[in-house]
Every structure is written in structure tokens, then in C-alpha cells.
Amino acid sequence: FAKHAVQPSGFVEPAFNQWHYWSPGQVDSVPNLIVAFYHSTMTTGDSDFLRAHWPQILRVARYMQGLQSNTTGLVQDPGDPGTSQAKPGNGYDNINFGYLDAVVNLDVAKALNALSQMAEFLGEDATAFRGQHSTFVESYNNVFWNASASLYSDWVDASGERRNYFFTGHQFEAMDPLSGIANATRARAMLAAIDDRVR
């Protein structure tokens, strides 16, 4: 997949699109490839495999960083930013996530942390990736944290309106240590809020 799905620009075709059957404009495949390399490396300890693909991973990382083009520092979904709904950049293909997509941006947070850990594993300088991750986490929390519900909004449209369906998978990914999004205080509040909703 890494050989055939990564374009010269660093864009990563979605898993179901690596042979160019259909191009939906999904961007979650970009950070997810980086995260996949991280999990493979941390599971196997195979530094030779990682080092062989490191230039390619950095190319994907540069493309991913280029997606962070709006004033929030987060990734904006493809589509017309002037509309309240945009083409979703994630795998929730029946829902028109708009403008700032919490799912895609969670993947980017994980990828930035993964890049810093993989760089350290290879003996490379990880300072820049650590700084980018820290800044990104702060931006994510500023945009998506819904303090009144103790959960993260699912997306924020171009007019600033929040969508608060509170998809459970998204909430638990925010508690994933790799994302670094939810600190311990927020994680405890989130678990209590989820328990209340389930009850």
C-alpha cells in the first residue's frame, strides 16, 4: 500500500482508492498512513523497515502540514469553505462533516505525536514534531472542546456553528494517549458524561 498509494505530492489515496477507482477527496488517509507506520514499528521494533520508508513518511508529513491552512491551525475539510456543510474528509461517508472536522484533526494530532516518537526511535531530531503536536493539541481543544457537555463537538462549520452528535468513537480517540488531546481532567469528565448519556 505504501508503494502504490502515496502520490508524489505526499497525498495518500484512501485504502479503497489506491488503484484510482474513485476519488472522493478523503484526507484522513494522509495522517492514518503515518499512524500505521507508527503502530507497525512500535509492535515489531523493526527500525530497518521504518528507516527505509522514512523519506516517504516525511513527504506525507509535509503534505499533511500543508493542509493546516486556515486561521485555527487545524485541517479544513475539502469542499467550499463558504458553506455550512463540506465534503467530508473522513470515512463517515453518509454524514456531511463541515469545515473543521474533529475526526480528521484527531488523526492529525496522532500523526504528529507518532512522527515525534518515530524520529526519536531513529535517533533523529524530534523537537519540531513535538512542538507542532503541542500547538496542534492546544488549537484542537480551543475549537472542539464543549465545556457545557464535557465532550468534544464533532465538527464546526464555516459560520462557527457546532455539530454536537458526540459520536462515541471520536470521544474515546480523544482520550487515546497517542492523540494527546484530552488531559486526565477532561478524560474523567468525558467518561462521566458518556455514562450519563448511556443511562
MDAnalysis code that builds the backbone (N, CA, C; Angstrom):
import MDAnalysis as mda
import numpy as np

u = mda.Universe.empty(597, n_residues=199, atom_resindex=np.repeat(np.arange(199), 3), trajectory=True)
u.add_TopologyAttr("name", ["N", "CA", "C"] * 199)
u.add_TopologyAttr("resid", np.arange(1, 200))
u.add_TopologyAttr("resname", ["PHE", "ALA", "LYS", "HIS", "ALA", "VAL", "GLN", "PRO", "SER", "GLY", "PHE", "VAL", "GLU", "PRO", "ALA", "PHE", "ASN", "GLN", "TRP", "HIS", "TYR", "TRP", "SER", "PRO", "GLY", "GLN", "VAL", "ASP", "SER", "VAL", "PRO", "ASN", "LEU", "ILE", "VAL", "ALA", "PHE", "TYR", "HIS", "SER", "THR", "MET", "THR", "THR", "GLY", "ASP", "SER", "ASP", "PHE", "LEU", "ARG", "ALA", "HIS", "TRP", "PRO", "GLN", "ILE", "LEU", "ARG", "VAL", "ALA", "ARG", "TYR", "MET", "GLN", "GLY", "LEU", "GLN", "SER", "ASN", "THR", "THR", "GLY", "LEU", "VAL", "GLN", "ASP", "PRO", "GLY", "ASP", "PRO", "GLY", "THR", "SER", "GLN", "ALA", "LYS", "PRO", "GLY", "ASN", "GLY", "TYR", "ASP", "ASN", "ILE", "ASN", "PHE", "GLY", "TYR", "LEU", "ASP", "ALA", "VAL", "VAL", "ASN", "LEU", "ASP", "VAL", "ALA", "LYS", "ALA", "LEU", "ASN", "ALA", "LEU", "SER", "GLN", "MET", "ALA", "GLU", "PHE", "LEU", "GLY", "GLU", "ASP", "ALA", "THR", "ALA", "PHE", "ARG", "GLY", "GLN", "HIS", "SER", "THR", "PHE", "VAL", "GLU", "SER", "TYR", "ASN", "ASN", "VAL", "PHE", "TRP", "ASN", "ALA", "SER", "ALA", "SER", "LEU", "TYR", "SER", "ASP", "TRP", "VAL", "ASP", "ALA", "SER", "GLY", "GLU", "ARG", "ARG", "ASN", "TYR", "PHE", "PHE", "THR", "GLY", "HIS", "GLN", "PHE", "GLU", "ALA", "MET", "ASP", "PRO", "LEU", "SER", "GLY", "ILE", "ALA", "ASN", "ALA", "THR", "ARG", "ALA", "ARG", "ALA", "MET", "LEU", "ALA", "ALA", "ILE", "ASP", "ASP", "ARG", "VAL", "ARG"])
u.atoms.positions = np.array([
    [0.836, -1.199, 0.000],
    [0.000, 0.000, 0.000],
    [0.872, 1.252, 0.000],
    [1.911, 1.264, 0.813],
    [2.795, 2.434, 0.879],
    [3.482, 2.682, -0.459],
    [3.764, 1.615, -1.204],
    [4.402, 1.779, -2.514],
    [3.454, 2.392, -3.534],
    [2.192, 1.983, -3.496],
    [1.277, 2.330, -4.581],
    [0.311, 3.462, -4.273],
    [0.075, 3.750, -3.022],
    [-0.973, 4.705, -2.685],
    [-0.467, 6.110, -2.387],
    [0.839, 6.267, -2.186],
    [1.384, 7.590, -1.877],
    [1.748, 8.292, -3.183],
    [1.117, 9.438, -3.410],
    [1.370, 10.215, -4.615],
    [2.662, 11.033, -4.455],
    [3.247, 11.504, -5.572],
    [4.480, 12.309, -5.472],
    [4.324, 13.534, -4.569],
    [3.108, 14.063, -4.502],
    [2.857, 15.237, -3.659],
    [2.889, 14.907, -2.168],
    [2.709, 13.616, -1.838],
    [2.581, 13.190, -0.454],
    [1.159, 12.849, -0.073],
    [0.194, 13.140, -0.982],
    [-1.191, 12.739, -0.726],
    [-1.279, 11.219, -0.721],
    [-2.059, 10.673, 0.204],
    [-2.236, 9.226, 0.314],
    [-3.653, 8.883, -0.123],
    [-3.746, 8.036, -1.135],
    [-5.063, 7.611, -1.599],
    [-5.768, 6.840, -0.481],
    [-7.091, 6.991, -0.361],
    [-7.828, 6.145, 0.584],
    [-7.608, 4.675, 0.259],
    [-7.718, 3.821, 1.258],
    [-7.423, 2.386, 1.078],
    [-8.229, 1.780, -0.060],
    [-9.489, 2.230, -0.228],
    [-10.323, 1.658, -1.278],
    [-10.089, 2.342, -2.614],
    [-9.156, 3.286, -2.674],
    [-8.943, 4.066, -3.888],
    [-7.510, 3.965, -4.407],
    [-6.719, 3.036, -3.886],
    [-5.315, 3.037, -4.272],
    [-5.122, 2.700, -5.742],
    [-6.112, 2.085, -6.385],
    [-5.998, 1.802, -7.826],
    [-6.832, 2.787, -8.640],
    [-7.209, 3.897, -8.040],
    [-7.861, 5.015, -8.720],
    [-9.243, 4.666, -9.276],
    [-9.991, 3.840, -8.553],
    [-11.360, 3.562, -8.979],
    [-12.257, 4.768, -8.767],
    [-12.016, 5.486, -7.705],
    [-12.900, 6.581, -7.329],
    [-12.111, 7.533, -6.459],
    [-12.272, 8.822, -6.642],
    [-11.510, 9.780, -5.843],
    [-12.466, 10.672, -5.055],
    [-12.753, 10.323, -3.807],
    [-13.713, 11.094, -3.025],
    [-13.120, 12.313, -2.327],
    [-11.826, 12.499, -2.408],
    [-11.212, 13.641, -1.736],
    [-10.990, 13.442, -0.256],
    [-11.026, 12.213, 0.215],
    [-10.770, 11.980, 1.630],
    [-9.332, 12.322, 1.975],
    [-9.146, 12.961, 3.131],
    [-7.790, 13.311, 3.559],
    [-7.371, 12.568, 4.817],
    [-8.283, 11.803, 5.439],
    [-7.893, 11.112, 6.667],
    [-6.860, 10.029, 6.410],
    [-6.742, 9.582, 5.146],
    [-5.736, 8.578, 4.805],
    [-4.321, 9.115, 4.974],
    [-4.161, 10.433, 4.893],
    [-2.820, 11.036, 4.994],
    [-2.244, 10.838, 6.407],
    [-2.900, 11.344, 7.456],
    [-2.347, 11.077, 8.797],
    [-2.408, 9.612, 9.184],
    [-3.411, 8.886, 8.671],
    [-3.555, 7.481, 9.061],
    [-2.406, 6.615, 8.560],
    [-1.801, 6.962, 7.414],
    [-0.645, 6.190, 6.952],
    [0.516, 6.363, 7.935],
    [0.718, 7.586, 8.418],
    [1.783, 7.847, 9.393],
    [1.529, 7.051, 10.670],
    [0.283, 7.051, 11.135],
    [-0.073, 6.314, 12.350],
    [0.117, 4.813, 12.136],
    [-0.177, 4.335, 10.936],
    [0.010, 2.904, 10.638],
    [1.485, 2.519, 10.719],
    [2.364, 3.367, 10.179],
    [3.800, 3.109, 10.297],
    [4.228, 3.096, 11.765],
    [3.661, 4.011, 12.546],
    [3.990, 4.066, 13.976],
    [3.617, 2.754, 14.670],
    [2.382, 2.304, 14.474],
    [1.940, 1.073, 15.157],
    [2.740, -0.138, 14.683],
    [3.040, -0.186, 13.390],
    [3.843, -1.294, 12.866],
    [5.228, -1.300, 13.514],
    [5.835, -0.126, 13.599],
    [7.189, -0.032, 14.156],
    [7.209, -0.334, 15.648],
    [6.248, 0.226, 16.382],
    [6.230, 0.009, 17.824],
    [5.880, -1.439, 18.180],
    [5.140, -2.105, 17.303],
    [4.785, -3.508, 17.539],
    [5.945, -4.442, 17.220],
    [6.641, -4.163, 16.103],
    [7.691, -5.081, 15.648],
    [9.086, -4.669, 16.110],
    [9.288, -3.371, 16.381],
    [10.627, -2.883, 16.696],
    [11.555, -2.871, 15.496],
    [10.988, -2.940, 14.297],
    [11.783, -3.050, 13.072],
    [12.232, -1.673, 12.599],
    [13.385, -1.239, 13.068],
    [13.889, 0.085, 12.696],
    [14.324, 0.132, 11.233],
    [14.760, -1.001, 10.670],
    [15.174, -1.019, 9.259],
    [13.985, -0.726, 8.348],
    [12.831, -1.307, 8.663],
    [11.615, -1.060, 7.876],
    [11.246, 0.414, 7.940],
    [11.282, 0.982, 9.151],
    [10.923, 2.385, 9.313],
    [11.910, 3.281, 8.579],
    [13.215, 3.006, 8.734],
    [14.218, 3.860, 8.110],
    [14.106, 3.798, 6.579],
    [13.776, 2.637, 6.040],
    [13.644, 2.508, 4.594],
    [12.513, 3.384, 4.058],
    [11.479, 3.575, 4.870],
    [10.312, 4.365, 4.436],
    [10.305, 5.781, 4.995],
    [11.309, 6.145, 5.792],
    [11.288, 7.449, 6.463],
    [11.189, 8.630, 5.493],
    [11.937, 8.643, 4.358],
    [11.781, 9.770, 3.415],
    [10.348, 9.896, 2.895],
    [9.726, 8.772, 2.648],
    [8.341, 8.773, 2.176],
    [7.398, 9.278, 3.275],
    [7.631, 8.855, 4.503],
    [6.812, 9.308, 5.632],
    [6.932, 10.821, 5.793],
    [8.142, 11.346, 5.642],
    [8.338, 12.792, 5.759],
    [7.635, 13.539, 4.629],
    [7.592, 12.943, 3.443],
    [6.866, 13.562, 2.326],
    [5.378, 13.636, 2.640],
    [4.839, 12.565, 3.207],
    [3.430, 12.554, 3.618],
    [3.204, 13.581, 4.726],
    [4.156, 13.681, 5.660],
    [4.040, 14.653, 6.759],
    [4.007, 16.079, 6.225],
    [4.829, 16.377, 5.223],
    [4.828, 17.727, 4.642],
    [3.482, 18.037, 3.987],
    [2.922, 17.042, 3.293],
    [1.599, 17.242, 2.685],
    [0.559, 17.501, 3.779],
    [0.619, 16.717, 4.835],
    [-0.331, 16.866, 5.938],
    [-0.222, 18.251, 6.561],
    [0.995, 18.712, 6.778],
    [1.188, 20.037, 7.377],
    [0.672, 21.136, 6.450],
    [0.727, 20.888, 5.139],
    [0.199, 21.855, 4.176],
    [-1.311, 21.970, 4.209],
    [-1.981, 20.974, 4.773],
    [-3.438, 21.026, 4.897],
    [-3.876, 21.966, 6.014],
    [-2.971, 22.292, 6.919],
    [-3.284, 23.163, 8.053],
    [-3.200, 24.620, 7.584],
    [-4.220, 25.034, 6.810],
    [-4.103, 26.305, 6.108],
    [-5.032, 27.393, 6.614],
    [-5.936, 27.075, 7.533],
    [-6.847, 28.125, 7.983],
    [-6.344, 28.762, 9.272],
    [-7.032, 29.759, 9.720],
    [-6.545, 30.569, 10.836],
    [-6.469, 29.812, 12.158],
    [-7.160, 28.700, 12.264],
    [-7.133, 27.928, 13.510],
    [-5.886, 27.064, 13.628],
    [-5.199, 26.813, 12.519],
    [-4.068, 25.894, 12.527],
    [-4.489, 24.451, 12.361],
    [-5.802, 24.214, 12.220],
    [-6.332, 22.866, 12.040],
    [-6.546, 22.579, 10.561],
    [-6.877, 21.324, 10.252],
    [-7.127, 20.909, 8.873],
    [-8.586, 21.181, 8.525],
    [-8.768, 21.807, 7.392],
    [-10.110, 22.107, 6.904],
    [-10.528, 21.031, 5.915],
    [-11.788, 20.552, 6.019],
    [-12.285, 19.550, 5.081],
    [-12.351, 20.104, 3.674],
    [-12.220, 19.215, 2.662],
    [-12.358, 19.673, 1.285],
    [-13.785, 20.155, 1.021],
    [-13.933, 20.929, -0.019],
    [-15.248, 21.481, -0.342],
    [-15.230, 22.987, -0.213],
    [-16.362, 23.603, -0.392],
    [-16.478, 25.052, -0.353],
    [-16.500, 25.535, 1.091],
    [-15.449, 26.255, 1.527],
    [-15.413, 26.680, 2.926],
    [-16.483, 27.719, 3.264],
    [-17.116, 28.291, 2.236],
    [-18.143, 29.271, 2.494],
    [-19.491, 28.675, 2.832],
    [-19.612, 27.362, 2.732],
    [-20.878, 26.712, 3.041],
    [-20.814, 26.074, 4.415],
    [-21.982, 25.826, 4.982],
    [-22.015, 25.243, 6.322],
    [-21.687, 23.756, 6.293],
    [-21.869, 23.109, 5.156],
    [-21.541, 21.695, 5.008],
    [-20.501, 21.558, 3.910],
    [-19.543, 20.708, 4.105],
    [-18.490, 20.494, 3.118],
    [-18.341, 19.002, 2.877],
    [-17.614, 18.667, 1.837],
    [-17.367, 17.255, 1.532],
    [-16.552, 16.643, 2.672],
    [-17.015, 15.532, 3.244],
    [-16.290, 15.004, 4.397],
    [-14.909, 14.490, 4.020],
    [-13.946, 14.767, 4.890],
    [-12.586, 14.292, 4.661],
    [-12.293, 13.015, 5.415],
    [-13.328, 12.428, 6.035],
    [-13.126, 11.205, 6.811],
    [-13.997, 10.075, 6.270],
    [-13.986, 8.948, 6.959],
    [-14.700, 7.767, 6.491],
    [-16.173, 7.709, 6.827],
    [-16.696, 8.743, 7.505],
    [-18.138, 8.780, 7.787],
    [-18.846, 9.235, 6.515],
    [-18.970, 8.336, 5.546],
    [-19.364, 8.769, 4.208],
    [-20.839, 9.114, 4.061],
    [-21.653, 8.871, 5.074],
    [-23.064, 9.241, 4.999],
    [-23.372, 10.539, 5.721],
    [-22.337, 11.214, 6.233],
    [-22.541, 12.434, 7.001],
    [-21.667, 13.525, 6.392],
    [-22.274, 14.667, 6.092],
    [-21.509, 15.772, 5.525],
    [-20.833, 16.582, 6.617],
    [-19.746, 16.057, 7.126],
    [-18.955, 16.841, 8.069],
    [-18.579, 18.152, 7.388],
    [-18.586, 19.232, 8.132],
    [-18.283, 20.521, 7.530],
    [-16.954, 21.081, 7.970],
    [-16.469, 22.013, 7.235],
    [-15.343, 22.897, 7.501],
    [-14.258, 22.325, 8.415],
    [-14.431, 22.372, 9.738],
    [-13.437, 21.850, 10.682],
    [-13.948, 20.538, 11.257],
    [-13.293, 19.471, 10.891],
    [-13.734, 18.107, 11.164],
    [-12.915, 17.554, 12.329],
    [-13.586, 17.235, 13.430],
    [-12.885, 16.771, 14.628],
    [-12.225, 15.415, 14.417],
    [-12.801, 14.565, 13.575],
    [-12.244, 13.227, 13.352],
    [-10.920, 13.309, 12.599],
    [-10.903, 14.032, 11.488],
    [-9.666, 14.189, 10.714],
    [-8.589, 14.843, 11.567],
    [-8.979, 15.866, 12.318],
    [-7.987, 16.571, 13.124],
    [-7.460, 15.729, 14.275],
    [-8.273, 14.803, 14.794],
    [-7.767, 13.833, 15.766],
    [-6.667, 12.978, 15.138],
    [-6.905, 12.546, 13.901],
    [-5.903, 11.731, 13.199],
    [-4.601, 12.508, 13.008],
    [-4.723, 13.802, 12.720],
    [-3.524, 14.631, 12.550],
    [-2.767, 14.749, 13.871],
    [-3.489, 14.933, 14.971],
    [-2.830, 15.002, 16.284],
    [-2.057, 13.721, 16.557],
    [-2.677, 12.574, 16.285],
    [-1.992, 11.297, 16.495],
    [-0.763, 11.182, 15.603],
    [-0.902, 11.631, 14.351],
    [0.217, 11.525, 13.410],
    [1.398, 12.391, 13.845],
    [1.126, 13.597, 14.343],
    [2.221, 14.467, 14.789],
    [2.964, 13.862, 15.974],
    [2.218, 13.279, 16.916],
    [2.858, 12.611, 18.046],
    [3.632, 11.380, 17.571],
    [3.032, 10.631, 16.645],
    [3.699, 9.448, 16.092],
    [5.004, 9.832, 15.402],
    [4.990, 10.933, 14.657],
    [6.207, 11.393, 13.971],
    [7.313, 11.697, 14.973],
    [6.954, 12.349, 16.086],
    [7.985, 12.686, 17.078],
    [8.570, 11.423, 17.697],
    [7.720, 10.431, 17.972],
    [8.214, 9.197, 18.594],
    [9.035, 8.360, 17.614],
    [8.620, 8.335, 16.338],
    [9.379, 7.583, 15.343],
    [10.726, 8.250, 15.090],
    [10.745, 9.580, 15.062],
    [12.011, 10.299, 14.875],
    [12.977, 9.963, 16.013],
    [12.478, 9.988, 17.245],
    [13.312, 9.623, 18.398],
    [13.828, 8.199, 18.271],
    [12.958, 7.291, 17.835],
    [13.319, 5.889, 17.675],
    [14.476, 5.726, 16.688],
    [14.501, 6.587, 15.663],
    [15.555, 6.525, 14.646],
    [16.772, 7.371, 15.018],
    [16.707, 8.056, 16.165],
    [17.816, 8.914, 16.565],
    [17.823, 10.250, 15.849],
    [16.686, 10.632, 15.276],
    [16.554, 11.918, 14.578],
    [16.075, 12.986, 15.557],
    [16.200, 14.243, 15.156],
    [15.735, 15.353, 15.980],
    [14.206, 15.414, 15.921],
    [13.563, 15.264, 17.053],
    [12.100, 15.239, 17.118],
    [11.511, 16.547, 17.641],
    [12.362, 17.550, 17.867],
    [11.921, 18.791, 18.508],
    [10.789, 19.455, 17.745],
    [10.923, 19.568, 16.429],
    [9.911, 20.262, 15.622],
    [8.572, 19.546, 15.703],
    [8.579, 18.228, 15.583],
    [7.324, 17.469, 15.644],
    [6.669, 17.590, 17.017],
    [7.479, 17.568, 18.075],
    [6.918, 17.729, 19.425],
    [6.239, 19.090, 19.571],
    [6.893, 20.120, 19.067],
    [6.323, 21.461, 19.137],
    [5.048, 21.591, 18.327],
    [5.053, 20.996, 17.135],
    [3.852, 21.038, 16.287],
    [2.693, 20.316, 16.958],
    [2.993, 19.187, 17.586],
    [1.938, 18.431, 18.262],
    [1.355, 19.235, 19.415],
    [2.206, 19.844, 20.203],
    [1.748, 20.632, 21.349],
    [0.856, 21.791, 20.900],
    [1.273, 22.504, 19.875],
    [0.488, 23.623, 19.346],
    [-0.839, 23.139, 18.775],
    [-0.791, 22.003, 18.087],
    [-1.988, 21.452, 17.459],
    [-3.010, 21.039, 18.523],
    [-2.548, 20.394, 19.587],
    [-3.442, 19.972, 20.673],
    [-4.138, 21.185, 21.288],
    [-3.391, 22.254, 21.488],
    [-3.989, 23.467, 22.048],
    [-5.076, 24.016, 21.116],
    [-4.787, 24.053, 19.810],
    [-5.772, 24.538, 18.840],
    [-7.000, 23.640, 18.813],
    [-6.782, 22.332, 18.863],
    [-7.893, 21.377, 18.836],
    [-8.828, 21.607, 20.025],
    [-8.251, 21.718, 21.206],
    [-9.063, 21.927, 22.400],
    [-9.794, 23.266, 22.368],
    [-9.155, 24.292, 21.836],
    [-9.801, 25.600, 21.724],
    [-11.019, 25.550, 20.806],
    [-10.929, 24.781, 19.735],
    [-12.000, 24.746, 18.741],
    [-13.099, 23.748, 19.097],
    [-12.734, 22.547, 19.534],
    [-13.718, 21.470, 19.628],
    [-14.242, 21.169, 21.041],
    [-13.524, 21.555, 22.086],
    [-13.982, 21.195, 23.428],
    [-15.285, 21.913, 23.745],
    [-16.297, 21.133, 24.141],
    [-17.607, 21.667, 24.505],
    [-17.722, 21.542, 26.023],
    [-17.373, 22.600, 26.720],
    [-17.292, 22.550, 28.181],
    [-18.641, 22.278, 28.818],
    [-19.728, 22.760, 28.209],
    [-21.053, 22.575, 28.809],
    [-21.492, 21.121, 28.791],
    [-20.983, 20.345, 27.832],
    [-21.342, 18.930, 27.725],
    [-20.227, 18.006, 28.200],
    [-19.042, 18.549, 28.467],
    [-17.856, 17.769, 28.834],
    [-17.521, 16.721, 27.768],
    [-17.715, 17.105, 26.518],
    [-17.396, 16.247, 25.375],
    [-16.905, 17.134, 24.232],
    [-16.361, 16.496, 23.196],
    [-15.873, 17.241, 22.041],
    [-16.934, 17.311, 20.956],
    [-17.122, 18.515, 20.394],
    [-18.013, 18.660, 19.245],
    [-17.459, 17.844, 18.087],
    [-18.354, 17.444, 17.175],
    [-17.939, 16.589, 16.059],
    [-17.413, 17.379, 14.871],
    [-17.991, 18.536, 14.633],
    [-17.406, 19.445, 13.656],
    [-17.971, 20.834, 13.857],
    [-17.236, 21.801, 13.305],
    [-17.621, 23.203, 13.393],
    [-17.667, 23.736, 11.974],
    [-18.828, 24.271, 11.566],
    [-18.950, 24.717, 10.179],
    [-18.351, 26.103, 9.987],
    [-18.385, 26.584, 8.728],
    [-17.724, 27.841, 8.382],
    [-18.345, 29.039, 9.081],
    [-19.601, 28.914, 9.512],
    [-20.251, 30.018, 10.225],
    [-19.967, 29.973, 11.724],
    [-19.246, 28.923, 12.167],
    [-18.919, 28.766, 13.581],
    [-19.911, 27.919, 14.346],
    [-20.935, 27.391, 13.646],
    [-21.936, 26.559, 14.321],
    [-21.357, 25.178, 14.614],
    [-21.598, 24.690, 15.824],
    [-21.104, 23.377, 16.243],
    [-22.123, 22.292, 15.909],
    [-21.606, 21.096, 15.603],
    [-22.451, 19.905, 15.476],
    [-22.083, 18.997, 16.644],
    [-23.052, 18.750, 17.505],
    [-22.795, 18.032, 18.752],
    [-23.559, 16.712, 18.799],
    [-23.212, 15.809, 17.886],
    [-23.800, 14.473, 17.953],
    [-23.043, 13.601, 18.940],
    [-21.821, 14.009, 19.267],
    [-20.982, 13.321, 20.254],
    [-20.805, 11.831, 19.924],
    [-20.331, 11.568, 18.700],
    [-20.029, 10.193, 18.308],
    [-19.055, 9.581, 19.316],
    [-19.403, 8.440, 19.860],
    [-18.630, 7.869, 20.958],
    [-17.203, 7.533, 20.552],
    [-17.030, 6.993, 19.345],
    [-15.682, 6.636, 18.897],
    [-14.745, 7.823, 18.902],
    [-15.249, 8.937, 18.465],
    [-14.462, 10.173, 18.438],
    [-14.064, 10.593, 19.853],
    [-14.967, 10.451, 20.806],
    [-14.654, 10.836, 22.189],
    [-13.529, 9.963, 22.761],
    [-13.609, 8.654, 22.498],
    [-12.579, 7.760, 23.038],
    [-11.234, 7.975, 22.344],
    [-11.260, 8.329, 21.044],
    [-9.996, 8.629, 20.367],
    [-9.327, 9.857, 20.962],
    [-10.137, 10.807, 21.435],
    [-9.558, 11.990, 22.081],
    [-8.855, 11.624, 23.384],
    [-9.246, 10.489, 23.989],
    [-8.589, 10.012, 25.210],
    [-7.406, 9.097, 24.919],
    [-7.211, 8.732, 23.660],
    [-6.085, 7.891, 23.263],
    [-4.784, 8.643, 23.575],
    [-3.878, 8.047, 24.348],
    [-2.623, 8.743, 24.672],
    [-1.848, 9.195, 23.434],
    [-1.990, 8.500, 22.311],
    [-1.260, 8.915, 21.114],
    [-1.752, 10.267, 20.614],
    [-3.054, 10.538, 20.734],
    [-3.554, 11.839, 20.279],
    [-3.093, 12.942, 21.222],
    [-3.047, 12.658, 22.524],
    [-2.648, 13.667, 23.495],
    [-3.655, 14.789, 23.639],
    [-4.877, 14.588, 23.171],
    [-5.877, 15.660, 23.150],
    [-6.469, 15.897, 24.538],
    [-7.100, 14.887, 25.108],
    [-7.802, 15.058, 26.388],
    [-6.848, 14.798, 27.551],
    [-6.672, 15.783, 28.409],
    [-5.869, 15.552, 29.609],
    [-6.678, 14.731, 30.612],
    [-6.085, 14.385, 31.735],
    [-6.745, 13.490, 32.696],
    [-8.041, 14.095, 33.239],
    [-8.054, 15.393, 33.474],
    [-9.258, 16.051, 33.997],
    [-10.393, 15.973, 32.988],
    [-10.085, 16.276, 31.736],
    [-11.119, 16.204, 30.703],
    [-11.564, 14.764, 30.476],
    [-10.628, 13.829, 30.499],
    [-10.983, 12.423, 30.273],
    [-11.960, 11.927, 31.338],
    [-11.714, 12.285, 32.595],
    [-12.643, 11.877, 33.661],
    [-14.024, 12.496, 33.448],
    [-14.058, 13.772, 33.074],
    [-15.336, 14.447, 32.818],
    [-16.048, 13.817, 31.627],
    [-15.292, 13.435, 30.599],
    [-15.876, 12.806, 29.411],
    [-16.497, 11.460, 29.753],
    [-15.784, 10.654, 30.543],
    [-16.312, 9.339, 30.914],
    [-17.597, 9.478, 31.716],
    [-17.643, 10.449, 32.602],
    [-18.860, 10.690, 33.383],
    [-20.000, 11.132, 32.469],
    [-19.686, 11.997, 31.503],
    [-20.712, 12.474, 30.576],
    [-21.249, 11.340, 29.702],
    [-20.332, 10.463, 29.262],
    [-20.763, 9.320, 28.447],
    [-21.640, 8.381, 29.272],
    [-21.261, 8.134, 30.531],
    [-22.088, 7.303, 31.416],
    [-23.484, 7.917, 31.561],
    [-23.562, 9.229, 31.752],
    [-24.853, 9.899, 31.897],
    [-25.698, 9.729, 30.642],
    [-25.074, 9.867, 29.470],
    [-25.816, 9.739, 28.213],
    [-26.321, 8.310, 28.025],
    [-25.484, 7.320, 28.386],
    [-25.881, 5.920, 28.240],
    [-27.050, 5.598, 29.155],
    [-26.979, 6.091, 30.409],
    [-28.079, 5.880, 31.338],
    [-29.367, 6.497, 30.851],
])
